[in-house]
Amino acid sequence: MVDPETLGPDLRIRAYRNGDREALIDLWDHCGLLVSYNDPVRDIALWQASNNAEIFVGEMDGRIVASVCVGHDGHRGNPYYVAVDPTARKGGIGRRLMRHAEAWLAQLGIPKMNIMVREGNDHANAFYRAIGYEETPRAVFGCWLTADGRPVKDAETAPAMISSTVTYLEMLARPSLPPTALSSRRTVALLRAREPSVAFYRFLYNTIGEAWTWYTRRELDGAALAAIIQDEKVEIYVLYVDGAPAGYAELDRRQEHEIELAYLGIMPEFVGAGLGAYLLASAIDIAWSHEPRRLWVHTCSLDHPRALALYQQFGFKPYKQEHETFPDPRLTGLMPIES
C-alpha cells in the first residue's frame, strides 16, 4: 500500500476515508464525469469492498480537488474517475495522481496500466499522451450485465451478491459447561433489558453486527422490531464491563418447548477478552433454567471465524447446513459502506 504523502507545497495525496463521499461525488460532478448509467455511490461501494482496488484523493488546504480510482485484475491495472477540479488545473495535479496510482500497482507486482477513453474525449486523450501513455490498437468489447447498463435496485437481481454457509446446531439436554474466566480487574455484570427501546437495541445490534454482516433486523421498521424485542418471551441480556455495554445475548422462547439463541455478540472494542465464552455460558445456563426440550442456534461463515467451534465446545451439535446467497446489504443501503 502506498503511504499518504505530500507532493509539492500544496497537494497531499491519500487514500479515501470515511466522510469523503459527498465531496468526491461533487468533484466528479463538477468535472463532468457523472453519466446516467454509472451510480457513483455504488461505484465507491464496489471499490471499497474490493481487495484489488483503491481510491486516492488529492487535497489542497483540506479540500478534495483531485481523485483517481484504480483497480487491477491481477495482471493489468485500470484507472477510473481521474478528476482534477477545474480551478486547480495546470499545476500537474493530474500527473501526480496517475503516478501515485501507478506506484500503488507496481508495489503489488502489476506490470501494466490500461486506460479506456470514451470516443470524442480529446481532452483526456491529450492528457494521457502528455504523461507518457501511447495509444494501442485494440478492440474493446463489452456487454451490460445489468438492465440498460443501470445498477439494478431489485434485491432479487442485484449484481453484488454475498454467499455464506449456514450451520444449525442444537442441544437436547443441559450440558456440563467448560469453565470461563474473566479478569478480576474489571467489573462485569449481565442484566436483562426488559422491553428495551428500539434505539438501544439498534445500537447493540448495529454496532456488534456490522463486522459480521448482520442485516435482517435492519430491514424491520421500528414497530415491527419493537414487537419482537419487547415480547415477554424474548429475553435480551446485556453484558456490561465497567459500566459500558460490551455485548448481548438474545433468547427467543416464542416457540413452545424450545428456545433459540437468536443473537450473541460482543462489541468490537471488547473482542478477544474472553467475554464471548462467558456470555455464551451465561445464555446457555439461563436458557436451560426454563427447561426446554431443545436449545438451538445457527451461525454462518460470515460470523466470527471461531463462532462455530465455540458453540460446539459448549455442547451444541450441528444438525443441518445450508447455503444462502443474498444482496450485499452495504450496496442496498441497509448497512454503511465503511466500517
ChimeraX attribute file (.defattr): number of C-alpha atoms within 10 A of each C-alpha:
attribute: neighborCount
match mode: 1-to-1
recipient: residues
	/A:1	10
	/A:2	16
	/A:3	10
	/A:4	14
	/A:5	13
	/A:6	13
	/A:7	14
	/A:8	11
	/A:9	7
	/A:10	11
	/A:11	23
	/A:12	23
	/A:13	23
	/A:14	19
	/A:15	18
	/A:16	19
	/A:17	12
	/A:18	8
	/A:19	9
	/A:20	13
	/A:21	15
	/A:22	11
	/A:23	13
	/A:24	22
	/A:25	17
	/A:26	15
	/A:27	22
	/A:28	21
	/A:29	15
	/A:30	14
	/A:31	16
	/A:32	10
	/A:33	15
	/A:34	16
	/A:35	9
	/A:36	8
	/A:37	12
	/A:38	13
	/A:39	13
	/A:40	20
	/A:41	14
	/A:42	17
	/A:43	14
	/A:44	19
	/A:45	17
	/A:46	16
	/A:47	16
	/A:48	17
	/A:49	16
	/A:50	10
	/A:51	10
	/A:52	15
	/A:53	19
	/A:54	22
	/A:55	20
	/A:56	22
	/A:57	25
	/A:58	29
	/A:59	17
	/A:60	14
	/A:61	9
	/A:62	10
	/A:63	13
	/A:64	20
	/A:65	25
	/A:66	29
	/A:67	28
	/A:68	23
	/A:69	23
	/A:70	24
	/A:71	22
	/A:72	19
	/A:73	10
	/A:74	12
	/A:75	12
	/A:76	15
	/A:77	22
	/A:78	18
	/A:79	20
	/A:80	15
	/A:81	19
	/A:82	19
	/A:83	25
	/A:84	25
	/A:85	19
	/A:86	12
	/A:87	7
	/A:88	13
	/A:89	13
	/A:90	9
	/A:91	11
	/A:92	12
	/A:93	23
	/A:94	23
	/A:95	15
	/A:96	19
	/A:97	26
	/A:98	20
	/A:99	13
	/A:100	22
	/A:101	23
	/A:102	19
	/A:103	15
	/A:104	20
	/A:105	27
	/A:106	15
	/A:107	11
	/A:108	14
	/A:109	12
	/A:110	17
	/A:111	13
	/A:112	13
	/A:113	18
	/A:114	12
	/A:115	15
	/A:116	12
	/A:117	12
	/A:118	8
	/A:119	7
	/A:120	8
	/A:121	9
	/A:122	10
	/A:123	9
	/A:124	14
	/A:125	18
	/A:126	11
	/A:127	13
	/A:128	17
	/A:129	11
	/A:130	11
	/A:131	14
	/A:132	8
	/A:133	14
	/A:134	11
	/A:135	11
	/A:136	8
	/A:137	6
	/A:138	6
	/A:139	5
	/A:140	6
	/A:141	5
	/A:142	5
	/A:143	6
	/A:144	8
	/A:145	11
	/A:146	14
	/A:147	11
	/A:148	9
	/A:149	12
	/A:150	13
	/A:151	18
	/A:152	16
	/A:153	13
	/A:154	10
	/A:155	15
	/A:156	11
	/A:157	14
	/A:158	16
	/A:159	16
	/A:160	17
	/A:161	14
	/A:162	13
	/A:163	14
	/A:164	15
	/A:165	13
	/A:166	17
	/A:167	18
	/A:168	17
	/A:169	20
	/A:170	21
	/A:171	19
	/A:172	15
	/A:173	14
	/A:174	17
	/A:175	14
	/A:176	10
	/A:177	14
	/A:178	11
	/A:179	9
	/A:180	14
	/A:181	10
	/A:182	13
	/A:183	10
	/A:184	7
	/A:185	7
	/A:186	10
	/A:187	12
	/A:188	17
	/A:189	15
	/A:190	18
	/A:191	11
	/A:192	14
	/A:193	16
	/A:194	14
	/A:195	17
	/A:196	16
	/A:197	15
	/A:198	18
	/A:199	11
	/A:200	11
	/A:201	20
	/A:202	17
	/A:203	13
	/A:204	19
	/A:205	22
	/A:206	20
	/A:207	17
	/A:208	22
	/A:209	21
	/A:210	17
	/A:211	14
	/A:212	15
	/A:213	16
	/A:214	19
	/A:215	17
	/A:216	9
	/A:217	15
	/A:218	16
	/A:219	12
	/A:220	11
	/A:221	10
	/A:222	14
	/A:223	9
	/A:224	12
	/A:225	17
	/A:226	17
	/A:227	13
	/A:228	15
	/A:229	21
	/A:230	17
	/A:231	15
	/A:232	14
	/A:233	14
	/A:234	20
	/A:235	25
	/A:236	25
	/A:237	22
	/A:238	23
	/A:239	24
	/A:240	16
	/A:241	15
	/A:242	11
	/A:243	11
	/A:244	12
	/A:245	18
	/A:246	24
	/A:247	25
	/A:248	27
	/A:249	23
	/A:250	19
	/A:251	23
	/A:252	22
	/A:253	21
	/A:254	14
	/A:255	9
	/A:256	9
	/A:257	12
	/A:258	18
	/A:259	25
	/A:260	19
	/A:261	20
	/A:262	17
	/A:263	17
	/A:264	22
	/A:265	26
	/A:266	25
	/A:267	20
	/A:268	14
	/A:269	9
	/A:270	14
	/A:271	14
	/A:272	9
	/A:273	13
	/A:274	14
	/A:275	23
	/A:276	24
	/A:277	20
	/A:278	16
	/A:279	22
	/A:280	21
	/A:281	20
	/A:282	16
	/A:283	22
	/A:284	22
	/A:285	15
	/A:286	14
	/A:287	22
	/A:288	18
	/A:289	10
	/A:290	12
	/A:291	14
	/A:292	16
	/A:293	14
	/A:294	17
	/A:295	24
	/A:296	21
	/A:297	20
	/A:298	20
	/A:299	19
	/A:300	20
	/A:301	16
	/A:302	16
	/A:303	17
	/A:304	12
	/A:305	11
	/A:306	9
	/A:307	19
	/A:308	20
	/A:309	10
	/A:310	14
	/A:311	20
	/A:312	14
	/A:313	13
	/A:314	18
	/A:315	19
	/A:316	22
	/A:317	18
	/A:318	17
	/A:319	11
	/A:320	11
	/A:321	13
	/A:322	10
	/A:323	11
	/A:324	10
	/A:325	11
	/A:326	14
	/A:327	17
	/A:328	20
	/A:329	21
	/A:330	19
	/A:331	23
	/A:332	17
	/A:333	11
	/A:334	15
	/A:335	19
	/A:336	13
	/A:337	19
	/A:338	12
	/A:339	8
